[in-house]
Amino acid sequence: MISELVDKGSFNRVVNYLRKHKRWSVDTETTGLDSWHGDRVCGLVLGSMEPNSPGYYFPIRHATGNNLPMGHYHQLLELLESRDRCTGWNYKFDIHMLMADGLPMPRLGTVEDVMLAAHLMNENEINFKLKDLSAKYLGDWAKEPERALTAALVEAGLGGKGQMWQLNPSAVRDYAGADVILTRRMRKLYWQGLKDWKLDQIWTEVNDYLLVTVEMERNGITIDPKMTKKFEQEAQRKEKKSHELIKSLVGYDINLNSHPQLKAWLNLPSTAKDVLEAIVEPGPEIEALLKYRAWNKVRTSYYTPWLEKRDEENRIHPSIALHGTVAGRPSCRDPNLQAVPRKTDKGWKKDVYKVKNAVVARPGFTMVSADYSQAELRLGAFVCNDPVMIEILESGRDIHAEAASMMDIERDSAKRINFGAFYGAGAKKLAKERNIAIELAEYDLGKYHDTFKGIKTAYLYTQDQARAKGFIRMWTGRVRRYYSQLNPEHRKALSNIIQGGVSEIMRHALTRIYYEIVSPTGRLKGVKLILQVHDNIIFEIPNAKVKKAIPVIVGIMEDFKQFRPAPKVDVVIGDRWGTLTKWDKENAA
């Protein structure tokens, strides 16, 4: 591989060469991974997308050696802004880092993330690291620059790659240059496959969706620091109190993180949450353990890390990954804001699960949550073409109550069957969930399929297709692959089509909302996308624009004329996530 370290003497020559090319491969080397708390670009890597062109390393903030003047760096940022297309690997990270130094938000249609092409071509990869996939498909030589960098770090007495900024730029040059060269070669590899599988247009759309996630991550969510601290202290007290109670019940200081010790104390085969909660009469020991775990969970997963991760404006910026699930549904981490517990009115849990009350709208804004109502059921009815379910959902009647009435069972049981049927749940599983005899579960399931005949037919058909072809397609053409004829994942084909299909609906809706409302050319200035939680989109809308914005948002989200029943959106609003109330469009008009 050819890499060049750019200094002040060669800067103009290299820039003049790059100016001739409108499409660049781009990567950044950084002082750390958190741009929200001061980590910055230590070196910018650029290369033309032309075959065999070198990778150029521009040192910016190395602790040793010669760095380019910051004026040169800002000149590069201006050139980046003017490119027709910038291609990267895990490019969202680079965008955040470059924006922290002044790069404007890229325009739709101007970025490509080859990692997302890799995910579209094989969502089952063990990981999506550039060097690993390059070594797998191009040859082990792709890892040579990484090995050399590791050796240089060890020789200098430094730790991992996060400390490469302390090395002389010459020691980083080949590793950095390899990133843009490998990205270019992997793009060429995947591009033909995308066209063969008719996924090239979807990759273009997913690259735009990437910018939507950039927008959400940059906006983040606002926490109420006083309330969060108050909740953290309360959780610490309650956690300690539960621990002390457990010690008194046990008679010694038991390790509450040791499952063998807990199983021996409780005389149970498992101490998993679902096992403990299924016990009809739990007793003080089990209740104390459940309380301890709940208080510990909200403290260590939410309040404490939120206080640690907030920026100077008390905002938390999560990382949203578009390659984190096989179906394409975004995942969230650092922190995971898609797993914030719901509030409940049940017993002692209502005192624990109030985490969302600590999340507030920024001053002058209203928090608006737009949620696809029963998205999987509605798309499932369409996919299965079940006339009974379609009619009930289109009429607005309660599908679970209707199913319960038809089958003469309780609504909660009907709800379990409604969802379980799409996922291929059998009588054994439903019997366990409902705590009934398997014979009764078999009878109810048979009655259900006699009522909603399209579901079982679609389940068996999609399973056969997955087994015969090795893949299925969602409504957009996105692919879910299975590969092995014996892979039991075939049984999930229908649920993959439905869950993945809902994710595709969200992708289309969010991208349209960004383009038509949120982007610099959007029609409602000031509306902020802050989070996607599965089938739910959360906004912050200027108070003066709430009445105007909500109907536009709902109109876009429900505009899928190809589906019957059509998607339906429910909206709640307020100034705090945990206390949002239903939006009354009649009174708001």
QUIUR-V664925 format. One record per residue. N is the residue number from 1. RES is the residue in one letter. SS is DSSP state (@ for helix, = for strand, . for the rest). PSI is psi as a letter, one per 40 degrees, with the letter a starting at -180 (none if undefined). OMEGA is omega in whole degrees, -180 to 180 (* if undefined). Layout:
n=N res=RES ss=SS psi=PSI omega=OMEGA
n=N res=RES ss=SS psi=PSI omega=OMEGA
This chain:
n=1 res=M ss=. psi=i omega=-179
n=2 res=I ss=. psi=h omega=177
n=3 res=S ss== psi=i omega=180
n=4 res=E ss== psi=h omega=175
n=5 res=L ss== psi=h omega=-175
n=6 res=V ss== psi=h omega=174
n=7 res=D ss=. psi=a omega=-177
n=8 res=K ss=. psi=d omega=-179
n=9 res=G ss=. psi=d omega=-177
n=10 res=S ss=. psi=e omega=-173
n=11 res=F ss=@ psi=d omega=-176
n=12 res=N ss=@ psi=d omega=179
n=13 res=R ss=@ psi=d omega=-178
n=14 res=V ss=@ psi=d omega=-179
n=15 res=V ss=@ psi=d omega=179
n=16 res=N ss=@ psi=d omega=176
n=17 res=Y ss=@ psi=d omega=-177
n=18 res=L ss=@ psi=d omega=180
n=19 res=R ss=@ psi=d omega=-177
n=20 res=K ss=. psi=e omega=-175
n=21 res=H ss=. psi=h omega=-177
n=22 res=K ss=. psi=e omega=-179
n=23 res=R ss== psi=h omega=-176
n=24 res=W ss== psi=i omega=165
n=25 res=S ss== psi=h omega=-170
n=26 res=V ss== psi=i omega=173
n=27 res=D ss== psi=i omega=176
n=28 res=T ss== psi=i omega=165
n=29 res=E ss== psi=h omega=-168
n=30 res=T ss== psi=i omega=178
n=31 res=T ss=. psi=e omega=-180
n=32 res=G ss=. psi=a omega=-173
n=33 res=L ss=. psi=e omega=-171
n=34 res=D ss=. psi=g omega=-179
n=35 res=S ss=@ psi=e omega=-178
n=36 res=W ss=@ psi=e omega=-177
n=37 res=H ss=@ psi=f omega=167
n=38 res=G ss=. psi=e omega=176
n=39 res=D ss=. psi=i omega=-175
n=40 res=R ss=. psi=i omega=178
n=41 res=V ss== psi=h omega=173
n=42 res=C ss== psi=d omega=178
n=43 res=G ss== psi=h omega=179
n=44 res=L ss== psi=h omega=-178
n=45 res=V ss== psi=h omega=-179
n=46 res=L ss== psi=i omega=175
n=47 res=G ss== psi=i omega=174
n=48 res=S ss== psi=i omega=175
n=49 res=M ss=. psi=e omega=177
n=50 res=E ss=. psi=i omega=179
n=51 res=P ss=. psi=i omega=174
n=52 res=N ss=. psi=e omega=176
n=53 res=S ss=. psi=i omega=-175
n=54 res=P ss=. psi=i omega=171
n=55 res=G ss== psi=h omega=-177
n=56 res=Y ss== psi=h omega=-180
n=57 res=Y ss== psi=h omega=179
n=58 res=F ss== psi=h omega=-178
n=59 res=P ss== psi=h omega=-175
n=60 res=I ss=. psi=d omega=-173
n=61 res=R ss=. psi=f omega=176
n=62 res=H ss=. psi=i omega=-179
n=63 res=A ss=. psi=d omega=179
n=64 res=T ss=. psi=i omega=179
n=65 res=G ss=. psi=a omega=-176
n=66 res=N ss=. psi=h omega=175
n=67 res=N ss=. psi=i omega=174
n=68 res=L ss=. psi=i omega=174
n=69 res=P ss=. psi=i omega=-179
n=70 res=M ss=@ psi=d omega=176
n=71 res=G ss=@ psi=d omega=176
n=72 res=H ss=@ psi=d omega=180
n=73 res=Y ss=@ psi=d omega=-180
n=74 res=H ss=@ psi=d omega=175
n=75 res=Q ss=@ psi=d omega=177
n=76 res=L ss=@ psi=d omega=179
n=77 res=L ss=@ psi=d omega=178
n=78 res=E ss=@ psi=d omega=178
n=79 res=L ss=@ psi=d omega=178
n=80 res=L ss=@ psi=d omega=-178
n=81 res=E ss=@ psi=d omega=-175
n=82 res=S ss=@ psi=e omega=-177
n=83 res=R ss=. psi=i omega=174
n=84 res=D ss=. psi=d omega=-177
n=85 res=R ss== psi=h omega=173
n=86 res=C ss== psi=h omega=-175
n=87 res=T ss== psi=h omega=179
n=88 res=G ss== psi=a omega=176
n=89 res=W ss=. psi=h omega=-169
n=90 res=N ss=. psi=f omega=-167
n=91 res=Y ss=@ psi=d omega=179
n=92 res=K ss=@ psi=d omega=178
n=93 res=F ss=@ psi=d omega=-179
n=94 res=D ss=@ psi=d omega=179
n=95 res=I ss=@ psi=d omega=180
n=96 res=H ss=@ psi=d omega=-178
n=97 res=M ss=@ psi=d omega=-180
n=98 res=L ss=@ psi=d omega=177
n=99 res=M ss=@ psi=d omega=177
n=100 res=A ss=@ psi=d omega=178
n=101 res=D ss=. psi=e omega=172
n=102 res=G ss=. psi=e omega=177
n=103 res=L ss=. psi=h omega=176
n=104 res=P ss=. psi=i omega=176
n=105 res=M ss=. psi=h omega=179
n=106 res=P ss=. psi=i omega=179
n=107 res=R ss=. psi=i omega=174
n=108 res=L ss=. psi=h omega=178
n=109 res=G ss=. psi=e omega=-176
n=110 res=T ss=. psi=e omega=-180
n=111 res=V ss== psi=i omega=174
n=112 res=E ss== psi=h omega=174
n=113 res=D ss== psi=h omega=-177
n=114 res=V ss=@ psi=d omega=176
n=115 res=M ss=@ psi=d omega=179
n=116 res=L ss=@ psi=d omega=172
n=117 res=A ss=@ psi=d omega=177
n=118 res=A ss=@ psi=d omega=-180
n=119 res=H ss=@ psi=d omega=178
n=120 res=L ss=@ psi=d omega=-178
n=121 res=M ss=@ psi=d omega=176
n=122 res=N ss=. psi=g omega=-179
n=123 res=E ss=. psi=e omega=-178
n=124 res=N ss=. psi=e omega=179
n=125 res=E ss=. psi=i omega=179
n=126 res=I ss=. psi=d omega=173
n=127 res=N ss=. psi=i omega=-177
n=128 res=F ss=. psi=f omega=176
n=129 res=K ss=. psi=h omega=-176
n=130 res=L ss=@ psi=d omega=-176
n=131 res=K ss=@ psi=d omega=-179
n=132 res=D ss=@ psi=d omega=-179
n=133 res=L ss=@ psi=d omega=176
n=134 res=S ss=@ psi=d omega=178
n=135 res=A ss=@ psi=d omega=-179
n=136 res=K ss=@ psi=d omega=-172
n=137 res=Y ss=@ psi=d omega=-178
n=138 res=L ss=. psi=d omega=-179
n=139 res=G ss=. psi=i omega=-176
n=140 res=D ss=@ psi=d omega=179
n=141 res=W ss=@ psi=d omega=-178
n=142 res=A ss=@ psi=e omega=-178
n=143 res=K ss=@ psi=e omega=-177
n=144 res=E ss=@ psi=d omega=179
n=145 res=P ss=@ psi=d omega=178
n=146 res=E ss=@ psi=d omega=178
n=147 res=R ss=@ psi=d omega=180
n=148 res=A ss=@ psi=d omega=178
n=149 res=L ss=@ psi=d omega=179
n=150 res=T ss=@ psi=d omega=179
n=151 res=A ss=@ psi=d omega=179
n=152 res=A ss=@ psi=d omega=178
n=153 res=L ss=@ psi=d omega=179
n=154 res=V ss=@ psi=d omega=-180
n=155 res=E ss=@ psi=d omega=-180
n=156 res=A ss=. psi=e omega=-180
n=157 res=G ss=. psi=f omega=-180
n=158 res=L ss=. psi=i omega=-179
n=159 res=G ss=. psi=b omega=-175
n=160 res=G ss=. psi=a omega=-176
n=161 res=K ss=@ psi=e omega=178
n=162 res=G ss=@ psi=e omega=180
n=163 res=Q ss=@ psi=e omega=-178
n=164 res=M ss=@ psi=d omega=179
n=165 res=W ss=@ psi=e omega=178
n=166 res=Q ss=@ psi=e omega=178
n=167 res=L ss=. psi=i omega=170
n=168 res=N ss=. psi=h omega=-178
n=169 res=P ss=@ psi=d omega=-179
n=170 res=S ss=@ psi=d omega=179
n=171 res=A ss=@ psi=e omega=-177
n=172 res=V ss=@ psi=e omega=-171
n=173 res=R ss=@ psi=d omega=-174
n=174 res=D ss=@ psi=d omega=178
n=175 res=Y ss=@ psi=d omega=-178
n=176 res=A ss=@ psi=d omega=-179
n=177 res=G ss=@ psi=d omega=179
n=178 res=A ss=@ psi=d omega=-178
n=179 res=D ss=@ psi=d omega=-178
n=180 res=V ss=@ psi=d omega=179
n=181 res=I ss=@ psi=d omega=179
n=182 res=L ss=@ psi=d omega=178
n=183 res=T ss=@ psi=d omega=179
n=184 res=R ss=@ psi=d omega=-178
n=185 res=R ss=@ psi=d omega=179
n=186 res=M ss=@ psi=d omega=176
n=187 res=R ss=@ psi=d omega=179
n=188 res=K ss=@ psi=d omega=180
n=189 res=L ss=@ psi=d omega=-175
n=190 res=Y ss=@ psi=d omega=-173
n=191 res=W ss=@ psi=d omega=179
n=192 res=Q ss=@ psi=d omega=178
n=193 res=G ss=@ psi=d omega=178
n=194 res=L ss=@ psi=d omega=179
n=195 res=K ss=@ psi=d omega=-179
n=196 res=D ss=@ psi=d omega=-179
n=197 res=W ss=. psi=e omega=-178
n=198 res=K ss=. psi=f omega=180
n=199 res=L ss=. psi=e omega=-176
n=200 res=D ss=@ psi=d omega=179
n=201 res=Q ss=@ psi=d omega=178
n=202 res=I ss=@ psi=d omega=177
n=203 res=W ss=@ psi=d omega=177
n=204 res=T ss=@ psi=d omega=-179
n=205 res=E ss=@ psi=d omega=-180
n=206 res=V ss=@ psi=d omega=176
n=207 res=N ss=@ psi=d omega=174
n=208 res=D ss=@ psi=d omega=177
n=209 res=Y ss=@ psi=d omega=176
n=210 res=L ss=@ psi=d omega=180
n=211 res=L ss=@ psi=d omega=175
n=212 res=V ss=@ psi=d omega=179
n=213 res=T ss=@ psi=d omega=174
n=214 res=V ss=@ psi=d omega=179
n=215 res=E ss=@ psi=d omega=-179
n=216 res=M ss=@ psi=d omega=-180
n=217 res=E ss=@ psi=d omega=-179
n=218 res=R ss=@ psi=d omega=178
n=219 res=N ss=@ psi=d omega=179
n=220 res=G ss=. psi=a omega=176
n=221 res=I ss== psi=i omega=179
n=222 res=T ss== psi=h omega=175
n=223 res=I ss== psi=i omega=172
n=224 res=D ss=. psi=h omega=-172
n=225 res=P ss=@ psi=d omega=180
n=226 res=K ss=@ psi=d omega=-180
n=227 res=M ss=@ psi=d omega=179
n=228 res=T ss=@ psi=d omega=178
n=229 res=K ss=@ psi=d omega=178
n=230 res=K ss=@ psi=d omega=178
n=231 res=F ss=@ psi=d omega=179
n=232 res=E ss=@ psi=d omega=-179
n=233 res=Q ss=@ psi=d omega=177
n=234 res=E ss=@ psi=d omega=180
n=235 res=A ss=@ psi=d omega=178
n=236 res=Q ss=@ psi=d omega=-180
n=237 res=R ss=@ psi=d omega=-177
n=238 res=K ss=@ psi=d omega=178
n=239 res=E ss=@ psi=d omega=180
n=240 res=K ss=@ psi=d omega=179
n=241 res=K ss=@ psi=d omega=178
n=242 res=S ss=@ psi=d omega=179
n=243 res=H ss=@ psi=d omega=179
n=244 res=E ss=@ psi=d omega=178
n=245 res=L ss=@ psi=d omega=180
n=246 res=I ss=@ psi=d omega=179
n=247 res=K ss=@ psi=d omega=180
n=248 res=S ss=@ psi=d omega=179
n=249 res=L ss=@ psi=d omega=-179
n=250 res=V ss=@ psi=d omega=-178
n=251 res=G ss=. psi=e omega=176
n=252 res=Y ss=. psi=i omega=-176
n=253 res=D ss=. psi=g omega=-178
n=254 res=I ss=. psi=i omega=175
n=255 res=N ss=. psi=h omega=-175
n=256 res=L ss=. psi=e omega=175
n=257 res=N ss=. psi=e omega=-180
n=258 res=S ss=. psi=h omega=180
n=259 res=H ss=@ psi=d omega=177
n=260 res=P ss=@ psi=d omega=178
n=261 res=Q ss=@ psi=d omega=-179
n=262 res=L ss=@ psi=d omega=179
n=263 res=K ss=@ psi=d omega=179
n=264 res=A ss=@ psi=d omega=-180
n=265 res=W ss=@ psi=d omega=-176
n=266 res=L ss=@ psi=e omega=-178
n=267 res=N ss=. psi=f omega=-180
n=268 res=L ss=. psi=i omega=179
n=269 res=P ss=. psi=d omega=-179
n=270 res=S ss=. psi=i omega=175
n=271 res=T ss=. psi=f omega=177
n=272 res=A ss=. psi=i omega=-175
n=273 res=K ss=@ psi=d omega=-177
n=274 res=D ss=@ psi=d omega=178
n=275 res=V ss=@ psi=d omega=-179
n=276 res=L ss=@ psi=d omega=-178
n=277 res=E ss=@ psi=e omega=180
n=278 res=A ss=. psi=e omega=180
n=279 res=I ss=. psi=h omega=-173
n=280 res=V ss=. psi=d omega=178
n=281 res=E ss=. psi=g omega=-169
n=282 res=P ss=. psi=d omega=-178
n=283 res=G ss=@ psi=i omega=-175
n=284 res=P ss=@ psi=d omega=-178
n=285 res=E ss=@ psi=d omega=-177
n=286 res=I ss=@ psi=d omega=179
n=287 res=E ss=@ psi=d omega=179
n=288 res=A ss=@ psi=d omega=180
n=289 res=L ss=@ psi=d omega=178
n=290 res=L ss=@ psi=d omega=178
n=291 res=K ss=@ psi=d omega=179
n=292 res=Y ss=@ psi=d omega=-179
n=293 res=R ss=@ psi=d omega=-178
n=294 res=A ss=@ psi=d omega=180
n=295 res=W ss=@ psi=d omega=178
n=296 res=N ss=@ psi=d omega=-179
n=297 res=K ss=@ psi=d omega=-177
n=298 res=V ss=@ psi=d omega=179
n=299 res=R ss=@ psi=d omega=-173
n=300 res=T ss=@ psi=d omega=-179
n=301 res=S ss=@ psi=d omega=-174
n=302 res=Y ss=@ psi=c omega=-168
n=303 res=Y ss=@ psi=d omega=-177
n=304 res=T ss=@ psi=d omega=178
n=305 res=P ss=@ psi=d omega=178
n=306 res=W ss=@ psi=d omega=180
n=307 res=L ss=@ psi=d omega=180
n=308 res=E ss=@ psi=d omega=-174
n=309 res=K ss=@ psi=e omega=-176
n=310 res=R ss=. psi=i omega=176
n=311 res=D ss=. psi=a omega=-176
n=312 res=E ss=. psi=e omega=177
n=313 res=E ss=. psi=e omega=180
n=314 res=N ss=. psi=f omega=179
n=315 res=R ss== psi=i omega=179
n=316 res=I ss== psi=h omega=-176
n=317 res=H ss=. psi=h omega=-179
n=318 res=P ss=. psi=i omega=174
n=319 res=S ss== psi=h omega=-178
n=320 res=I ss== psi=h omega=-176
n=321 res=A ss== psi=h omega=177
n=322 res=L ss=. psi=e omega=179
n=323 res=H ss=. psi=e omega=-173
n=324 res=G ss=. psi=e omega=180
n=325 res=T ss=. psi=i omega=-178
n=326 res=V ss=. psi=d omega=-178
n=327 res=A ss=. psi=e omega=179
n=328 res=G ss=. psi=e omega=177
n=329 res=R ss=. psi=h omega=-178
n=330 res=P ss=. psi=i omega=172
n=331 res=S ss== psi=i omega=-173
n=332 res=C ss== psi=h omega=178
n=333 res=R ss== psi=i omega=176
n=334 res=D ss=. psi=f omega=-4
n=335 res=P ss=. psi=i omega=177
n=336 res=N ss=. psi=g omega=-179
n=337 res=L ss=@ psi=e omega=175
n=338 res=Q ss=@ psi=e omega=-177
n=339 res=A ss=@ psi=e omega=178
n=340 res=V ss=. psi=h omega=-173
n=341 res=P ss=. psi=i omega=177
n=342 res=R ss=. psi=i omega=174
n=343 res=K ss=. psi=i omega=-179
n=344 res=T ss=. psi=i omega=177
n=345 res=D ss=. psi=e omega=-175
n=346 res=K ss=. psi=h omega=170
n=347 res=G ss=. psi=b omega=-176
n=348 res=W ss=. psi=e omega=-177
n=349 res=K ss=@ psi=d omega=-179
n=350 res=K ss=@ psi=d omega=178
n=351 res=D ss=@ psi=d omega=-176
n=352 res=V ss=@ psi=d omega=-169
n=353 res=Y ss=. psi=g omega=177
n=354 res=K ss=. psi=f omega=-176
n=355 res=V ss=@ psi=d omega=-176
n=356 res=K ss=@ psi=e omega=178
n=357 res=N ss=@ psi=e omega=-180
n=358 res=A ss=@ psi=e omega=-179
n=359 res=V ss== psi=h omega=-174
n=360 res=V ss== psi=i omega=173
n=361 res=A ss=. psi=i omega=178
n=362 res=R ss=. psi=i omega=-178
n=363 res=P ss=. psi=h omega=179
n=364 res=G ss=. psi=e omega=-178
n=365 res=F ss== psi=i omega=173
n=366 res=T ss== psi=h omega=176
n=367 res=M ss== psi=h omega=-179
n=368 res=V ss== psi=h omega=179
n=369 res=S ss== psi=h omega=180
n=370 res=A ss== psi=h omega=-170
n=371 res=D ss== psi=h omega=173
n=372 res=Y ss== psi=h omega=-178
n=373 res=S ss=. psi=h omega=177
n=374 res=Q ss=. psi=f omega=-174
n=375 res=A ss=@ psi=d omega=-176
n=376 res=E ss=@ psi=d omega=178
n=377 res=L ss=@ psi=d omega=-177
n=378 res=R ss=@ psi=d omega=178
n=379 res=L ss=@ psi=d omega=178
n=380 res=G ss=@ psi=d omega=178
n=381 res=A ss=@ psi=d omega=179
n=382 res=F ss=@ psi=d omega=-178
n=383 res=V ss=@ psi=d omega=-178
n=384 res=C ss=@ psi=e omega=-180
n=385 res=N ss=. psi=f omega=-179
n=386 res=D ss=. psi=h omega=-174
n=387 res=P ss=@ psi=d omega=-178
n=388 res=V ss=@ psi=d omega=-179
n=389 res=M ss=@ psi=d omega=179
n=390 res=I ss=@ psi=d omega=-178
n=391 res=E ss=@ psi=d omega=-180
n=392 res=I ss=@ psi=d omega=-178
n=393 res=L ss=@ psi=d omega=180
n=394 res=E ss=@ psi=d omega=-180
n=395 res=S ss=@ psi=e omega=-178
n=396 res=G ss=. psi=e omega=179
n=397 res=R ss=. psi=i omega=-179
n=398 res=D ss=. psi=h omega=-176
n=399 res=I ss=@ psi=d omega=-179
n=400 res=H ss=@ psi=d omega=178
n=401 res=A ss=@ psi=d omega=179
n=402 res=E ss=@ psi=d omega=179
n=403 res=A ss=@ psi=d omega=179
n=404 res=A ss=@ psi=d omega=180
n=405 res=S ss=@ psi=d omega=-180
n=406 res=M ss=@ psi=d omega=-175
n=407 res=M ss=@ psi=e omega=-179
n=408 res=D ss=. psi=f omega=175
n=409 res=I ss=. psi=i omega=-180
n=410 res=E ss=. psi=i omega=-177
n=411 res=R ss=@ psi=d omega=-178
n=412 res=D ss=@ psi=d omega=178
n=413 res=S ss=@ psi=d omega=179
n=414 res=A ss=@ psi=d omega=178
n=415 res=K ss=@ psi=d omega=179
n=416 res=R ss=@ psi=d omega=-180
n=417 res=I ss=@ psi=d omega=179
n=418 res=N ss=@ psi=d omega=-179
n=419 res=F ss=@ psi=d omega=-177
n=420 res=G ss=@ psi=d omega=-177
n=421 res=A ss=@ psi=d omega=179
n=422 res=F ss=@ psi=d omega=-176
n=423 res=Y ss=. psi=e omega=177
n=424 res=G ss=. psi=f omega=180
n=425 res=A ss=. psi=h omega=180
n=426 res=G ss=. psi=i omega=-178
n=427 res=A ss=@ psi=d omega=-178
n=428 res=K ss=@ psi=d omega=180
n=429 res=K ss=@ psi=d omega=-179
n=430 res=L ss=@ psi=d omega=177
n=431 res=A ss=@ psi=d omega=179
n=432 res=K ss=@ psi=d omega=-180
n=433 res=E ss=@ psi=d omega=-176
n=434 res=R ss=@ psi=e omega=-180
n=435 res=N ss=. psi=f omega=179
n=436 res=I ss=. psi=i omega=179
n=437 res=A ss=. psi=i omega=-177
n=438 res=I ss=@ psi=d omega=179
n=439 res=E ss=@ psi=d omega=179
n=440 res=L ss=@ psi=d omega=178
n=441 res=A ss=@ psi=d omega=177
n=442 res=E ss=@ psi=d omega=179
n=443 res=Y ss=@ psi=d omega=-179
n=444 res=D ss=@ psi=d omega=-179
n=445 res=L ss=@ psi=d omega=176
n=446 res=G ss=@ psi=d omega=179
n=447 res=K ss=@ psi=d omega=179
n=448 res=Y ss=@ psi=d omega=-178
n=449 res=H ss=@ psi=d omega=173
n=450 res=D ss=@ psi=d omega=-179
n=451 res=T ss=@ psi=d omega=-179
n=452 res=F ss=. psi=g omega=-170
n=453 res=K ss=@ psi=d omega=-175
n=454 res=G ss=@ psi=d omega=-172
n=455 res=I ss=@ psi=d omega=-178
n=456 res=K ss=@ psi=d omega=178
n=457 res=T ss=@ psi=d omega=-180
n=458 res=A ss=@ psi=d omega=180
n=459 res=Y ss=@ psi=d omega=-179
n=460 res=L ss=@ psi=d omega=-179
n=461 res=Y ss=@ psi=d omega=-178
n=462 res=T ss=@ psi=d omega=177
n=463 res=Q ss=@ psi=d omega=178
n=464 res=D ss=@ psi=d omega=179
n=465 res=Q ss=@ psi=d omega=179
n=466 res=A ss=@ psi=d omega=-179
n=467 res=R ss=@ psi=d omega=-176
n=468 res=A ss=@ psi=d omega=-176
n=469 res=K ss=@ psi=d omega=-175
n=470 res=G ss=. psi=e omega=179
n=471 res=F ss== psi=i omega=170
n=472 res=I ss== psi=i omega=178
n=473 res=R ss== psi=i omega=174
n=474 res=M ss=. psi=i omega=-173
n=475 res=W ss=. psi=d omega=178
n=476 res=T ss=. psi=e omega=-173
n=477 res=G ss=. psi=e omega=176
n=478 res=R ss=. psi=i omega=-171
n=479 res=V ss== psi=i omega=168
n=480 res=R ss== psi=h omega=-174
n=481 res=R ss== psi=i omega=-180
n=482 res=Y ss=. psi=d omega=175
n=483 res=Y ss=. psi=c omega=-174
n=484 res=S ss=. psi=h omega=177
n=485 res=Q ss=. psi=d omega=-177
n=486 res=L ss=. psi=e omega=-176
n=487 res=N ss=. psi=h omega=180
n=488 res=P ss=@ psi=e omega=178
n=489 res=E ss=@ psi=e omega=176
n=490 res=H ss=@ psi=d omega=-178
n=491 res=R ss=@ psi=e omega=-178
n=492 res=K ss=@ psi=e omega=-174
n=493 res=A ss=@ psi=d omega=-179
n=494 res=L ss=@ psi=d omega=179
n=495 res=S ss=@ psi=d omega=176
n=496 res=N ss=@ psi=d omega=178
n=497 res=I ss=@ psi=d omega=-177
n=498 res=I ss=@ psi=d omega=-179
n=499 res=Q ss=@ psi=d omega=177
n=500 res=G ss=@ psi=d omega=179
n=501 res=G ss=@ psi=d omega=176
n=502 res=V ss=@ psi=d omega=177
n=503 res=S ss=@ psi=d omega=178
n=504 res=E ss=@ psi=d omega=174
n=505 res=I ss=@ psi=d omega=179
n=506 res=M ss=@ psi=d omega=-179
n=507 res=R ss=@ psi=d omega=180
n=508 res=H ss=@ psi=d omega=-178
n=509 res=A ss=@ psi=d omega=-178
n=510 res=L ss=@ psi=d omega=-180
n=511 res=T ss=@ psi=d omega=177
n=512 res=R ss=@ psi=d omega=179
n=513 res=I ss=@ psi=d omega=179
n=514 res=Y ss=@ psi=d omega=-177
n=515 res=Y ss=@ psi=d omega=-172
n=516 res=E ss=@ psi=d omega=-173
n=517 res=I ss=@ psi=d omega=-164
n=518 res=V ss=@ psi=d omega=-173
n=519 res=S ss=. psi=i omega=180
n=520 res=P ss=. psi=d omega=179
n=521 res=T ss=. psi=e omega=-178
n=522 res=G ss=. psi=i omega=-173
n=523 res=R ss=. psi=e omega=180
n=524 res=L ss=. psi=g omega=-177
n=525 res=K ss=. psi=h omega=175
n=526 res=G ss=. psi=e omega=177
n=527 res=V ss=. psi=h omega=-176
n=528 res=K ss== psi=h omega=170
n=529 res=L ss== psi=h omega=-178
n=530 res=I ss== psi=d omega=-178
n=531 res=L ss== psi=i omega=167
n=532 res=Q ss== psi=h omega=176
n=533 res=V ss== psi=g omega=-179
n=534 res=H ss=. psi=b omega=-176
n=535 res=D ss=. psi=e omega=-171
n=536 res=N ss== psi=h omega=176
n=537 res=I ss== psi=h omega=-179
n=538 res=I ss== psi=h omega=-178
n=539 res=F ss== psi=i omega=160
n=540 res=E ss== psi=h omega=-175
n=541 res=I ss== psi=h omega=176
n=542 res=P ss== psi=h omega=-174
n=543 res=N ss=@ psi=d omega=-176
n=544 res=A ss=@ psi=e omega=-175
n=545 res=K ss=@ psi=e omega=-175
n=546 res=V ss=@ psi=d omega=-176
n=547 res=K ss=@ psi=d omega=-179
n=548 res=K ss=@ psi=d omega=-172
n=549 res=A ss=@ psi=d omega=-173
n=550 res=I ss=@ psi=d omega=179
n=551 res=P ss=@ psi=d omega=179
n=552 res=V ss=@ psi=d omega=179
n=553 res=I ss=@ psi=d omega=-180
n=554 res=V ss=@ psi=d omega=180
n=555 res=G ss=@ psi=d omega=179
n=556 res=I ss=@ psi=d omega=-176
n=557 res=M ss=@ psi=d omega=-179
n=558 res=E ss=. psi=e omega=-174
n=559 res=D ss=. psi=g omega=175
n=560 res=F ss=. psi=g omega=-172
n=561 res=K ss=. psi=e omega=-178
n=562 res=Q ss=. psi=e omega=-177
n=563 res=F ss=. psi=i omega=172
n=564 res=R ss=. psi=h omega=4
n=565 res=P ss=. psi=i omega=-180
n=566 res=A ss=. psi=i omega=175
n=567 res=P ss=. psi=i omega=180
n=568 res=K ss=. psi=h omega=-174
n=569 res=V ss== psi=h omega=173
n=570 res=D ss== psi=i omega=-177
n=571 res=V ss== psi=h omega=171
n=572 res=V ss== psi=i omega=-176
n=573 res=I ss== psi=i omega=177
n=574 res=G ss== psi=a omega=-180
n=575 res=D ss=. psi=e omega=-179
n=576 res=R ss== psi=h omega=-173
n=577 res=W ss=@ psi=d omega=-175
n=578 res=G ss=@ psi=e omega=-176
n=579 res=T ss=@ psi=f omega=179
n=580 res=L ss=. psi=i omega=-179
n=581 res=T ss== psi=i omega=-175
n=582 res=K ss== psi=h omega=178
n=583 res=W ss=. psi=h omega=-180
n=584 res=D ss=. psi=g omega=-175
n=585 res=K ss=@ psi=d omega=180
n=586 res=E ss=@ psi=d omega=-179
n=587 res=N ss=@ psi=d omega=-178
n=588 res=A ss=@ psi=e omega=-175
n=589 res=A ss=. psi=none omega=*
